[in-house]
């Protein structure tokens, strides 16, 4: 195999290689790491970040960014808990929370695509707005959730073995894989991120494509918010803080280029698993929380550097 072929192989499968090597090394260091119960725990804990990263991957593929997903997660979860507290059924609450996410995404997309504002600035503003809105809705205190049907979303298990969030995560990635790989919209996403001007000349609606991309990101954030609120049996005002960084890291580690137009959704879940495995391994090895934050920062920086060199 030539050096050029090795380079292409590394660029395409580096996230998978890193994940496998990491799992083997940590498995030798701590025999609890590769136990079935711990693997299920990693997948369950990773599900939130993976869902967020799925939405962010679509946005990043268009050449954009969305750092409001953590606040959207918190606000959607708070809306769900607020409505449950007032007697609404779990089904209506889930629909309402999803609509909130779609509306936030639509607003982001409208400001960015229609009025050509910078994605970082727009989503930073939205992050602040909806974090504040979450505090206002919750009065700065958790809103408890007691609805049994709703609590199954984040705490239930299929066949008493597989946590529901894992099933949701897998279902989302299957749908996203089909949408991005086998539909005109998916091709438009890659085209817009690869060369916006050429896409415009070929008749692709840049505005509509970007707006839908941000709506998908908002929807994924709302789904994550529902799972978190269900899992914790409460809506927390601080829910989702810094989650956007882990989600961006998962997408980039998975090979999605921050320049846009390059990336595969299935590798995003690999990136999310690497982040989840790292968190789990550091906990098993009794590494201080402060050091964990430093290590995660280094990993994110390394991922960005690799992306820049690719």
Secondary structure, 3 states (H helix, E strand, C coil): CCHHHHHHHHHHHHHHHHHHHHHHHHHHHCCCCCCHHHHHHHHHHHHHHHHHHHHHHHHHHCCCCCCCHHHHHHHHHHHHHHHHHCCCCHHHHHHHHHHHHHHHHHHHHHHHHHCCCCHHHHHHHHHHHHHHHHHHHHCCCCEECCCHHHHHHHHCEECCCEEHHHHHHHHHHHHHHHHHHHCHHHHHHHHHHHCHHHHHHCCCCHHHHHHHHHHHHHHHHHHHHHHHHHHHCEECCCCCCCHHHHHHHHHHHCCCCCCCCCCCHHHHHHHHHHHHHHHHHHHHCCCCHHHHHHHHHHHHHHHHHHHHHC
